[in-house]
Amino acid sequence: MASTQMLKLPEVLTEIGMSRAAFYRMRARGQAPRLVKLPNGHLRVRRSDLDDWLSNLDSPAY
């Protein structure tokens, strides 16, 4: 079984170039990639969820 890469929230924010506040606003609207809460309370994003979210953005830049 392949291991799923879990990204820390600061890594995700750096990759997508977004502030934590903007990310949480998007999350409140249901427009952000899914977060996984670990038993220790830390938040992670699965690499596959982030990649899917990025590929499904509605407004491409031209």
Secondary structure as UniProt FT lines:
FT   STRAND          6..8
FT   HELIX           9..16
FT   HELIX           20..28
FT   TURN            29..30
FT   STRAND          36..37
FT   TURN            39..40
FT   STRAND          43..46
FT   HELIX           47..55
//
